[in-house]
Amino acid sequence: MIKIIHLKKVFSIILSASILAACNNASSNTNKADVLAANMDTTLQPGEDIFQYANGGWIKNNPIPAEESQWGIGNLVLEENTKRLREISESAAKEKAAKGTASQKIGDFWQAAMDTLKIEKDGTTPLNSYLTKIEAVNDTKTLLSLLAELDQIGVEGPIQFFVSQDAKNSDLNALQLWQTGIGLPEREYYFKNDSSTLLIRTAYKKNIIETLVMIGDDSAKATKAATDILSIETSLAKAHRKMEDLRDPYANYNKMKFANLNNLCPSVNWDNYLIENGIGKSDSVIVGQPAYYQALNKLLNPSNLDTWKSLMRYRLTKRFSEVLPDKFGQLAFEFSKLFSGAKQRKPRWKRVIRAEENAMGELLGQLYVKEFFNEKAKQRYEKMVEDVKLAYSERIKNLNWMGDTTKQKALIKLAAVKMKVGYPNKWKDFSSMEIVKDSYFQNVVNSSKWWHQYQVNKLGKPVDRDEWDMTPQTYNAYYNPSNNEIVLPAGIFTIPGYKDEELDDATVYGYAGASTIGHEITHGFDDEGRQYDEKGNLKSWWTKNDEKEFNKRAAVMINQFNSFEPLPGSHINGKATLGENIADLGGILIALDAFKKTEQFKNNKNIAGLSPMKRYFLGYALGWMGYPTEQSLKNQLMTDVHSPAKYRVNGPFVNVKEFYSAFDIKVKDKIYLADSLRVNIW
């Protein structure tokens, strides 16, 4: 499903929901190392590389484990949290829980997934009914029927539809179509000709061949199929909009009468396709990228039928590689290493926890928050949100580049931002999800069908603005412009190894207030979010002059990040990452304003030799402590709208005047940026 949701993190990972909270005192445990000082590399000067200064001590002493693509603070807490989720699952599996309860579903899912003897014995038998249907396809009509059926079990085809809020009428759920159809992570993988990208394309073809051979094709047939599959995917990739072009909400909003789909892509009988997907009649549809469906139309023809059949056999097998015999999962992992840099596969129990999260994460969350995130903690962070919102309103009022008309509307939108903290007030109802003890494959199929039906049931119904798109235990957060809301799961507030009373305000305001709360609120006013009004509708509320001023300032940030070169020859895409970079800088500035009102800031007493202001910036840097493998970094630069962690610290800091005074940064220092070159937006 594609939704315009702006995330804090580069990737979504689950972590412990032990509670980090604001505290006015220094560590209550004098035997424990200071949370900030313990990670620093004081052989460097802050003016050389503030990210490395803040986190380099930890990085030097913590090599990336063989099973990981990156290693950092999020991974540390993920390890702790995954163990807790395992305990919940194993405990549930031992219970004789009543059918339909959370414990029954969690326990039976776990038991079936961990029964490797049965999985190995069953082999590819679970796929047989679907493989038979693929083989029976003999024309475009039966192909499309098959694509609709496979879509419901999570097999990606060339058509991606979803039901979500209408960007211009946020109270209504609308049927929407988006570009899809490629097997590599992003369109550029099909066109770049550097050595590493060429290696990936070669390995992709090899992976297709080996997968098809494992399910019965001979080598010659599989080789031809792989060549033809790459040809079709390359044609689709040519029609894909680039990552930065997907940031324009108007260009990616093309509403039309449903009947007009037959003119856009007549090879698909759209009425039948929707009926077969369990969707009722829709008068209109929003197409994100019409050119993609025009390209697809040319490829859905009888001459390509065998290629489509081979592609769906490959996609089906790849989709269920983790629930089939181990050789399938190992083959998928060997290919994924080219993107992640991980040297070995995660143990089975960790992979099962991830699958369980995908299937029923909120069920786990219901059990989880009872133990790890209480109402008192929820109230504490709700208050912090209000403090940061107040600081933002004051900053807007004092802007010297924005006119009063736009300011008033900005303040109205800010006041309307809805906050969701910790966990939902109302949980999803999973009672109709059928989970059994004896088939991992069937449980994944059943959960996929449940989620498919859950989504399509929204069509024609009012938007549920209380719904969460993340589980409480997720180490991430998001801003949804259509709801004008920030969603802050319990997991995002954790610093591993420290209790709330061991953390001072400065650390908390940097770590949680800036990098999460302030970051997400600022997304409502970044290059994309600012185009939505207080009700979540895509609607211009800026004067032309203020819009021009905003874009002029945003261009400075684009150029700043374009200049960063994390790998030789690989620069950050300043335009694609603009929204996240604006949110990082905005979060730092507004949380800093809020921190200045605390007693710790006013008292100005050092902790572990660090002033409150230094601790604030180091607390923010702690939120990005970690580093990736080279392969993971390269993939991120090509596919992700988030800048690498190091540049989410060094990048925004050089635009903040208090950073210079806190660390005594001089003109001669490497990181110094002249005042005339600094970004000045929020």
NUTORVEX-929674 format. One line per 8 residues: number of its first residue (from 0); for each residue x, y, z of C-alpha. Coordinates in Angstrom, 2 decimals. Example, Ala and Ser with C-alpha at 12.3 -4.5 7.8 and 13.67 -1.06 7.14 Angstrom:
BEGIN
0	12.30/-4.50/7.80 | 13.67/-1.06/7.14 $
# end
This chain:
BEGIN
0	0.00/0.00/0.00 | 1.28/3.46/-0.87 | 0.44/6.25/1.51 | 2.06/9.63/1.94 | 3.40/9.04/5.41 | 6.57/10.78/6.50 | 8.73/8.63/8.74 | 11.40/9.48/11.22 $
8	13.67/6.55/10.49 | 15.41/5.22/7.41 | 13.90/1.84/8.09 | 11.17/0.62/10.38 | 12.40/-1.64/13.14 | 10.73/-2.87/16.28 | 12.15/-2.04/19.63 | 11.58/-2.18/23.32 $
16	9.09/0.15/24.86 | 10.91/0.72/28.13 | 10.11/4.29/28.92 | 12.43/7.19/28.35 | 11.17/10.23/30.21 | 12.17/13.78/30.92 | 13.94/14.19/34.20 | 15.50/17.25/35.78 $
24	18.24/15.40/37.61 | 21.48/13.77/36.65 | 21.78/10.00/36.62 | 20.44/8.40/39.78 | 22.87/5.51/39.37 | 26.35/6.87/39.91 | 27.91/3.55/38.87 | 26.48/3.70/35.36 $
32	28.36/5.55/32.61 | 26.78/8.75/31.39 | 24.51/7.97/28.45 | 26.24/10.55/26.23 | 29.84/10.62/27.40 | 30.13/6.85/27.10 | 29.74/6.96/23.30 | 31.99/9.89/22.41 $
40	35.26/9.92/20.50 | 37.19/12.73/22.15 | 40.23/12.17/19.93 | 38.27/14.27/17.44 | 37.22/17.88/17.71 | 33.50/18.66/17.24 | 34.43/21.03/14.40 | 35.88/18.12/12.40 $
48	32.89/15.80/12.42 | 30.25/16.24/15.11 | 28.56/12.91/14.33 | 31.81/11.01/14.82 | 32.67/13.09/17.90 | 29.32/12.20/19.46 | 29.17/8.52/18.48 | 32.63/7.49/17.35 $
56	33.65/5.81/20.60 | 30.72/3.44/20.35 | 31.22/2.86/16.61 | 34.89/1.93/17.07 | 34.02/-0.67/19.68 | 30.96/-2.19/18.03 | 31.54/-3.89/14.66 | 28.49/-4.74/12.56 $
64	27.39/-8.30/13.38 | 27.43/-10.76/10.47 | 23.62/-10.95/10.26 | 23.09/-7.18/10.12 | 23.16/-4.59/7.33 | 23.81/-1.78/9.82 | 24.42/-1.48/13.52 | 23.32/1.20/15.90 $
72	21.08/2.27/18.72 | 17.92/1.01/17.04 | 19.45/-2.43/16.51 | 20.47/-2.62/20.17 | 16.94/-2.11/21.32 | 15.58/-4.33/18.58 | 17.64/-7.18/20.01 | 16.16/-6.63/23.45 $
80	12.65/-6.23/22.14 | 12.75/-9.25/19.84 | 13.67/-11.42/22.81 | 10.66/-10.10/24.70 | 8.37/-10.80/21.76 | 9.79/-14.30/21.62 | 8.93/-14.80/25.28 | 5.39/-13.62/24.61 $
88	5.08/-16.01/21.65 | 6.56/-19.03/23.43 | 4.37/-18.41/26.46 | 1.29/-18.17/24.24 | 2.22/-21.41/22.48 | 2.24/-23.23/25.84 | -1.18/-21.92/26.84 | -4.40/-23.73/26.11 $
96	-5.94/-20.47/25.02 | -9.50/-20.24/23.76 | -9.87/-20.12/19.99 | -9.97/-16.58/18.65 | -8.04/-15.00/21.52 | -4.82/-13.08/21.03 | -2.87/-15.79/22.83 | -4.30/-18.53/20.59 $
104	-3.40/-16.72/17.40 | 0.06/-15.71/18.56 | 0.83/-19.13/20.02 | -0.41/-21.13/17.03 | 1.35/-18.86/14.53 | 4.60/-19.32/16.45 | 4.19/-23.09/16.79 | 3.47/-23.61/13.08 $
112	6.33/-21.36/12.02 | 8.88/-23.10/14.23 | 7.91/-26.62/13.09 | 10.78/-26.97/10.61 | 10.41/-30.75/10.31 | 6.91/-30.42/8.88 | 7.89/-27.49/6.66 | 10.78/-29.47/5.16 $
120	8.57/-32.54/4.73 | 5.84/-30.57/2.94 | 8.34/-29.12/0.48 | 6.65/-26.99/-2.21 | 3.30/-28.76/-1.81 | 1.67/-25.62/-0.31 | 2.36/-23.79/-3.60 | 0.87/-26.47/-5.83 $
128	-2.66/-25.13/-6.14 | -1.36/-21.70/-7.15 | 1.26/-23.12/-9.54 | -1.47/-25.17/-11.20 | -3.58/-22.06/-11.71 | -0.61/-20.21/-13.20 | 0.01/-23.05/-15.62 | -3.65/-22.97/-16.70 $
136	-3.50/-19.32/-17.78 | -4.15/-19.21/-21.53 | -5.13/-15.62/-22.29 | -5.05/-12.10/-20.84 | -8.41/-12.56/-19.14 | -7.28/-15.58/-17.11 | -3.95/-13.87/-16.42 | -5.71/-10.89/-14.87 $
144	-7.94/-13.16/-12.78 | -4.84/-14.87/-11.48 | -3.11/-11.55/-10.75 | -6.13/-10.50/-8.70 | -6.05/-13.72/-6.69 | -2.30/-13.56/-6.10 | -2.54/-9.92/-5.06 | -4.76/-10.95/-2.16 $
152	-2.03/-13.19/-0.74 | 0.69/-10.58/-1.05 | 2.27/-11.57/-4.37 | 3.25/-8.38/-6.16 | 1.97/-8.07/-9.70 | 1.98/-5.25/-12.26 | -1.12/-3.56/-10.80 | -1.08/-1.86/-7.42 $
160	-4.32/-0.52/-6.07 | -5.22/0.52/-2.55 | -7.94/2.29/-0.65 | -6.86/5.41/1.21 | -7.83/8.99/1.88 | -8.57/11.22/-1.06 | -5.83/13.85/-0.85 | -8.27/16.60/-1.82 $
168	-11.15/15.33/0.32 | -9.58/13.73/3.38 | -12.90/12.63/4.92 | -13.41/10.12/2.12 | -11.63/6.87/1.29 | -10.83/6.59/-2.41 | -9.69/3.87/-4.77 | -6.14/4.60/-5.93 $
176	-3.56/3.14/-8.33 | 0.22/3.47/-8.12 | 3.25/2.47/-10.15 | 4.69/-0.96/-9.34 | 5.74/-4.05/-11.31 | 9.53/-4.04/-10.86 | 11.44/-6.59/-8.84 | 14.51/-4.50/-8.02 $
184	14.17/-1.84/-5.30 | 14.10/1.24/-7.54 | 14.01/2.14/-11.23 | 17.66/3.26/-11.36 | 18.82/-0.32/-10.79 | 17.67/-1.08/-14.33 | 19.61/1.73/-15.98 | 22.80/2.59/-14.11 $
192	25.89/0.91/-15.53 | 28.44/1.19/-12.73 | 30.06/-2.08/-11.72 | 28.02/-2.67/-8.56 | 24.67/-2.06/-10.31 | 25.67/-4.31/-13.21 | 26.58/-6.99/-10.66 | 23.14/-6.67/-9.08 $
200	21.32/-7.03/-12.42 | 23.39/-10.11/-13.24 | 22.69/-11.57/-9.79 | 18.98/-10.80/-10.13 | 18.79/-12.77/-13.36 | 20.68/-15.63/-11.73 | 18.28/-15.56/-8.76 | 15.28/-15.81/-11.09 $
208	16.85/-18.75/-12.94 | 17.74/-20.66/-9.77 | 14.30/-20.07/-8.25 | 12.47/-21.32/-11.34 | 14.71/-24.38/-11.55 | 13.95/-25.18/-7.90 | 10.23/-25.34/-8.68 | 10.60/-27.54/-11.75 $
216	11.83/-25.62/-14.81 | 14.77/-26.92/-16.78 | 17.78/-24.62/-17.04 | 17.17/-23.53/-20.65 | 13.53/-22.61/-20.01 | 14.43/-20.77/-16.79 | 17.23/-18.81/-18.52 | 14.94/-17.64/-21.31 $
224	12.25/-16.73/-18.79 | 14.72/-14.67/-16.73 | 15.83/-12.74/-19.81 | 12.23/-12.02/-20.78 | 11.25/-11.04/-17.23 | 14.08/-8.51/-17.07 | 12.94/-7.10/-20.40 | 9.37/-6.55/-19.18 $
232	10.52/-5.09/-15.86 | 12.91/-2.72/-17.64 | 10.06/-1.48/-19.82 | 7.95/-0.85/-16.72 | 10.88/0.84/-14.96 | 11.20/3.30/-17.85 | 7.65/4.44/-17.10 | 8.32/4.85/-13.37 $
240	8.65/8.35/-12.02 | 11.90/9.01/-10.22 | 12.03/9.07/-6.45 | 12.21/12.87/-6.26 | 9.27/13.26/-8.65 | 7.05/11.26/-6.32 | 7.29/14.13/-3.83 | 4.96/16.35/-5.86 $
248	1.47/15.58/-4.50 | -0.30/17.42/-7.32 | 1.59/15.64/-10.10 | 0.78/12.31/-8.44 | -2.91/13.07/-8.01 | -4.83/12.29/-11.18 | -8.47/11.72/-10.38 | -10.70/10.40/-13.12 $
256	-13.96/8.61/-13.69 | -13.52/4.91/-13.15 | -14.72/4.23/-16.69 | -11.77/6.24/-18.02 | -9.37/3.54/-16.84 | -10.49/1.60/-19.88 | -9.04/4.37/-22.06 | -5.83/4.59/-20.04 $
264	-5.17/0.84/-19.93 | -7.76/-1.02/-22.05 | -5.90/-4.34/-21.78 | -7.37/-4.68/-18.28 | -11.09/-5.25/-17.77 | -11.13/-3.02/-14.70 | -14.68/-3.86/-13.63 | -13.84/-7.56/-13.51 $
272	-10.46/-6.95/-11.88 | -12.00/-5.07/-8.98 | -14.82/-7.56/-8.53 | -12.28/-10.38/-8.37 | -10.41/-8.42/-5.71 | -13.53/-8.12/-3.60 | -14.07/-4.43/-4.30 | -17.45/-2.94/-4.89 $
280	-18.25/-0.45/-7.61 | -16.34/2.83/-7.59 | -17.33/5.89/-9.60 | -13.85/7.37/-9.57 | -10.21/6.41/-9.16 | -7.03/8.37/-8.38 | -4.11/7.31/-10.57 | -0.71/8.28/-9.23 $
288	1.29/7.83/-12.43 | -0.86/7.41/-15.58 | 2.21/6.86/-17.80 | 2.96/3.65/-15.92 | -0.43/2.15/-16.77 | -0.09/3.25/-20.39 | 3.20/1.33/-20.52 | 1.63/-1.69/-18.81 $
296	-1.16/-1.70/-21.39 | 1.35/-2.37/-24.17 | 2.90/-5.27/-22.28 | -0.32/-7.11/-21.42 | -0.60/-8.92/-24.73 | -0.70/-12.59/-25.82 | 2.92/-12.55/-27.03 | 4.11/-11.93/-23.45 $
304	1.82/-14.48/-21.80 | 4.53/-17.08/-21.10 | 6.76/-14.39/-19.60 | 3.98/-13.18/-17.29 | 3.37/-16.77/-16.18 | 7.06/-17.27/-15.40 | 7.19/-13.94/-13.61 | 4.26/-14.85/-11.37 $
312	5.75/-18.28/-10.62 | 8.94/-16.52/-9.56 | 7.12/-13.85/-7.54 | 4.92/-16.47/-5.83 | 7.93/-18.52/-4.78 | 9.87/-15.47/-3.67 | 6.90/-14.20/-1.63 | 6.78/-17.42/0.38 $
320	10.51/-18.21/0.46 | 10.60/-17.88/4.25 | 7.74/-20.35/4.80 | 9.02/-23.01/2.40 | 11.95/-25.40/2.98 | 15.10/-23.67/4.11 | 16.85/-23.76/0.72 | 14.35/-21.23/-0.64 $
328	14.95/-18.77/2.16 | 18.70/-19.21/1.85 | 18.57/-18.49/-1.88 | 16.58/-15.31/-1.27 | 19.05/-14.23/1.41 | 22.06/-14.76/-0.85 | 20.58/-12.28/-3.34 | 19.52/-9.80/-0.63 $
336	23.13/-9.60/0.62 | 23.96/-7.43/-2.37 | 21.70/-4.72/-0.95 | 22.24/-5.24/2.76 | 25.86/-6.32/3.11 | 24.81/-8.82/5.79 | 27.10/-11.83/5.83 | 24.79/-14.38/7.37 $
344	21.08/-14.99/7.68 | 19.23/-14.15/10.87 | 18.30/-17.15/13.02 | 14.88/-18.64/12.36 | 13.23/-17.39/15.53 | 14.05/-13.78/14.64 | 12.68/-14.22/11.14 | 9.49/-15.70/12.58 $
352	9.04/-12.74/14.94 | 9.25/-10.43/11.92 | 6.62/-12.48/10.07 | 4.42/-12.50/13.16 | 4.69/-8.73/13.37 | 3.64/-8.40/9.73 | 0.68/-10.70/10.27 | -0.68/-9.45/13.59 $
360	1.59/-6.81/15.04 | -1.19/-5.04/16.92 | -2.16/-8.27/18.69 | 1.38/-8.51/20.00 | 1.17/-4.82/20.83 | -1.89/-5.32/23.03 | 0.03/-7.76/25.22 | 3.20/-5.69/25.00 $
368	1.98/-2.32/26.25 | 0.37/-3.86/29.31 | 3.86/-4.65/30.55 | 6.10/-2.00/29.03 | 4.20/1.27/28.50 | 1.74/2.48/31.12 | -0.74/5.36/31.08 | 1.56/7.59/33.13 $
376	4.26/7.38/30.49 | 1.74/8.08/27.75 | 0.62/11.25/29.52 | 4.23/12.37/29.95 | 4.90/12.27/26.22 | 1.60/13.84/25.35 | 2.72/16.81/27.45 | 6.06/16.95/25.64 $
384	4.22/17.11/22.31 | 2.25/20.11/23.55 | 5.42/21.83/24.75 | 7.08/21.39/21.36 | 3.93/22.53/19.53 | 3.89/25.69/21.66 | 7.53/26.37/20.81 | 6.75/25.93/17.12 $
392	3.85/28.40/17.27 | 6.16/31.00/18.80 | 8.75/30.37/16.10 | 6.14/30.81/13.35 | 4.97/34.10/14.85 | 8.55/35.41/14.82 | 9.44/34.42/11.24 | 10.75/37.42/9.31 $
400	10.19/35.99/5.83 | 6.54/34.92/6.10 | 3.58/37.28/5.79 | 0.80/37.56/8.35 | -1.83/35.88/6.16 | 0.20/32.68/5.76 | 1.32/32.82/9.40 | -2.26/32.78/10.65 $
408	-3.11/29.78/8.51 | 0.07/28.02/9.58 | -0.87/28.54/13.22 | -4.36/27.17/12.57 | -2.87/24.07/10.98 | -0.36/23.62/13.81 | -3.09/23.89/16.44 | -5.10/21.23/14.59 $
416	-2.26/18.66/14.52 | -3.58/15.53/16.18 | -1.21/13.62/18.42 | -1.22/9.87/18.92 | 1.20/8.72/21.57 | 2.18/5.26/22.75 | -0.64/3.01/21.54 | -4.13/3.19/20.02 $
424	-7.16/3.98/22.12 | -9.02/1.43/20.02 | -7.42/-1.78/18.78 | -8.05/-3.48/15.44 | -10.36/-6.51/15.61 | -8.45/-9.62/14.47 | -11.22/-12.07/15.41 | -11.86/-13.06/11.79 $
432	-8.19/-13.86/11.07 | -7.91/-17.65/11.01 | -4.64/-18.95/12.50 | -3.91/-22.69/12.72 | -1.27/-24.81/14.45 | -0.18/-26.96/11.55 | 0.61/-24.71/8.56 | 2.95/-21.74/8.52 $
440	2.14/-21.23/4.84 | -1.59/-21.13/5.45 | -1.21/-18.68/8.31 | 0.74/-16.26/6.11 | -1.87/-16.67/3.36 | -4.73/-16.13/5.80 | -3.19/-13.04/7.34 | -2.49/-11.56/3.90 $
448	-6.10/-12.12/2.85 | -7.27/-10.56/6.11 | -5.24/-7.40/5.52 | -6.40/-7.23/1.92 | -10.03/-7.42/2.99 | -9.44/-4.98/5.83 | -8.26/-2.41/3.33 | -10.87/-2.88/0.63 $
456	-13.64/-2.73/3.24 | -12.75/0.94/3.72 | -14.04/1.93/0.30 | -17.22/3.92/0.56 | -16.87/4.35/4.32 | -15.83/7.42/6.33 | -12.15/7.72/7.21 | -11.29/6.35/10.63 $
464	-9.01/9.07/11.97 | -8.27/7.04/15.08 | -6.56/4.25/13.16 | -2.83/3.60/13.58 | -0.54/2.54/10.72 | 2.20/1.36/13.11 | 2.23/-0.99/16.05 | 3.04/0.34/19.55 $
472	6.31/-1.60/19.70 | 7.68/-0.10/16.47 | 10.87/1.94/16.58 | 9.62/4.63/14.27 | 7.12/7.48/14.04 | 5.25/9.22/11.26 | 3.30/12.25/10.12 | 0.22/11.66/7.97 $
480	-0.69/14.84/6.06 | -4.18/13.61/5.16 | -5.00/13.30/8.85 | -2.72/16.17/9.93 | -1.49/13.91/12.70 | 1.73/12.73/14.29 | 1.90/9.13/15.45 | 4.51/8.28/18.08 $
488	4.59/4.58/19.02 | 5.82/3.64/22.48 | 8.94/2.05/21.05 | 10.41/5.25/19.64 | 11.12/6.73/23.09 | 13.64/4.12/24.23 | 17.32/4.54/25.03 | 18.63/0.99/25.59 $
496	20.11/0.22/28.95 | 18.79/3.30/30.77 | 15.73/3.90/32.88 | 13.77/7.09/32.61 | 15.05/8.46/35.91 | 18.62/8.09/34.65 | 18.11/10.54/31.78 | 18.24/14.32/32.01 $
504	16.02/16.77/30.16 | 18.73/17.84/27.72 | 19.24/14.29/26.51 | 15.50/13.67/26.23 | 14.73/16.89/24.40 | 17.45/16.12/21.84 | 16.74/12.41/21.50 | 12.92/12.41/21.58 $
512	11.82/16.04/21.40 | 13.95/16.98/18.38 | 14.54/13.83/16.35 | 11.01/12.47/16.79 | 8.34/14.87/18.07 | 9.66/18.06/16.48 | 10.67/16.15/13.36 | 7.18/14.76/12.79 $
520	5.41/18.05/13.49 | 7.72/19.81/11.02 | 6.68/17.31/8.34 | 3.37/19.16/8.30 | 5.32/22.16/7.00 | 7.98/20.59/4.80 | 8.06/20.82/1.00 | 5.27/18.26/0.67 $
528	3.33/18.46/3.92 | 2.95/22.25/3.71 | 0.67/21.76/0.69 | -2.05/20.21/2.88 | -4.39/22.31/5.01 | -5.41/21.85/8.65 | -8.06/19.28/7.68 | -5.60/17.22/5.67 $
536	-6.73/18.33/2.23 | -4.37/19.04/-0.64 | -5.15/22.73/-0.90 | -3.01/25.81/-1.31 | -3.06/28.13/1.73 | 0.13/30.08/1.03 | 0.42/33.48/-0.58 | 2.45/33.40/-3.79 $
544	5.21/35.49/-2.26 | 5.52/33.27/0.84 | 5.56/30.15/-1.31 | 8.34/31.71/-3.37 | 10.29/32.53/-0.21 | 9.88/28.99/1.10 | 11.09/27.45/-2.15 | 14.09/29.79/-2.23 $
552	15.13/28.61/1.24 | 14.41/24.97/0.42 | 16.71/25.27/-2.62 | 19.58/26.13/-0.26 | 18.99/22.87/1.60 | 18.77/20.89/-1.65 | 22.16/22.23/-2.71 | 23.67/21.56/0.71 $
560	22.71/17.89/0.66 | 23.54/17.43/-3.03 | 27.13/18.28/-2.08 | 27.42/15.40/0.42 | 29.20/12.34/-1.00 | 28.87/9.41/1.44 | 30.53/7.04/-1.05 | 32.90/7.94/-3.89 $
568	30.72/8.92/-6.83 | 27.47/8.54/-4.85 | 25.92/11.77/-3.61 | 22.81/12.33/-1.52 | 19.80/13.26/-3.65 | 18.99/16.64/-2.13 | 15.62/16.95/-3.82 | 14.39/13.46/-2.92 $
576	15.51/13.83/0.72 | 14.34/17.42/1.11 | 11.29/16.70/3.27 | 13.23/14.61/5.78 | 16.07/17.13/5.89 | 13.67/20.00/6.53 | 12.00/17.95/9.28 | 15.35/17.18/10.92 $
584	16.36/20.84/11.01 | 12.92/22.00/12.11 | 12.78/19.39/14.86 | 16.16/20.51/16.22 | 15.16/24.17/16.27 | 11.71/23.89/17.85 | 12.68/21.30/20.46 | 15.63/23.51/21.35 $
592	13.22/26.39/21.95 | 11.17/24.12/24.21 | 14.28/22.89/26.05 | 15.32/26.47/26.82 | 12.27/26.73/29.09 | 13.36/23.84/31.33 | 15.02/24.18/34.71 | 18.07/22.25/33.54 $
600	18.78/24.77/30.81 | 18.22/27.72/33.14 | 20.48/26.26/35.86 | 23.21/25.58/33.28 | 25.00/22.92/35.32 | 27.35/20.45/33.69 | 26.78/16.69/33.73 | 29.77/14.49/32.93 $
608	31.63/17.64/31.91 | 28.98/18.57/29.35 | 26.85/21.70/29.46 | 23.07/21.40/28.99 | 23.36/22.84/25.48 | 26.03/20.34/24.49 | 23.94/17.53/25.96 | 20.97/18.63/23.89 $
616	22.88/18.33/20.61 | 24.60/15.12/21.68 | 21.21/13.71/22.69 | 19.96/14.33/19.18 | 23.09/12.72/17.72 | 22.52/9.69/19.96 | 19.29/9.04/18.06 | 21.37/8.41/14.92 $
624	24.23/6.49/16.52 | 25.22/3.69/14.19 | 26.62/2.94/10.76 | 25.78/0.80/7.70 | 27.59/-1.66/5.49 | 28.77/-0.21/2.19 | 26.12/-2.20/0.31 | 23.34/-0.96/2.56 $
632	24.54/2.62/2.25 | 24.67/2.46/-1.54 | 21.16/0.99/-1.68 | 19.89/3.71/0.64 | 21.33/6.47/-1.52 | 19.50/5.02/-4.54 | 16.16/4.17/-2.96 | 15.50/6.15/0.21 $
640	14.12/9.62/0.89 | 16.12/9.73/4.15 | 19.73/10.87/4.24 | 22.25/8.51/5.86 | 22.44/8.85/9.65 | 25.74/10.73/9.72 | 24.34/13.47/7.49 | 21.16/13.74/9.53 $
648	23.43/15.05/12.29 | 26.16/16.97/10.49 | 23.75/18.31/7.86 | 21.25/20.18/10.04 | 23.63/21.10/12.89 | 25.68/23.45/10.72 | 22.54/25.52/10.15 | 21.89/26.09/13.88 $
656	23.64/29.06/15.49 | 23.45/27.56/19.01 | 25.48/24.58/17.77 | 28.38/26.89/16.94 | 28.38/28.55/20.35 | 27.85/25.32/22.30 | 30.91/23.63/20.77 | 32.95/26.77/20.03 $
664	33.02/26.09/16.28 | 35.40/28.46/14.48 | 35.69/29.60/10.86 | 38.77/27.42/10.45 | 36.89/24.26/11.42 | 36.02/21.75/8.71 | 32.33/21.70/9.57 | 31.93/25.48/9.68 $
672	29.40/26.98/7.28 | 29.21/30.71/6.65 | 26.05/32.32/7.95 | 25.06/33.43/4.43 | 25.04/29.78/3.30 | 22.92/28.41/6.13 | 19.35/27.22/5.68 | 16.72/29.45/7.25 $
680	13.21/28.04/6.94 | 11.56/27.30/10.27 $
# end
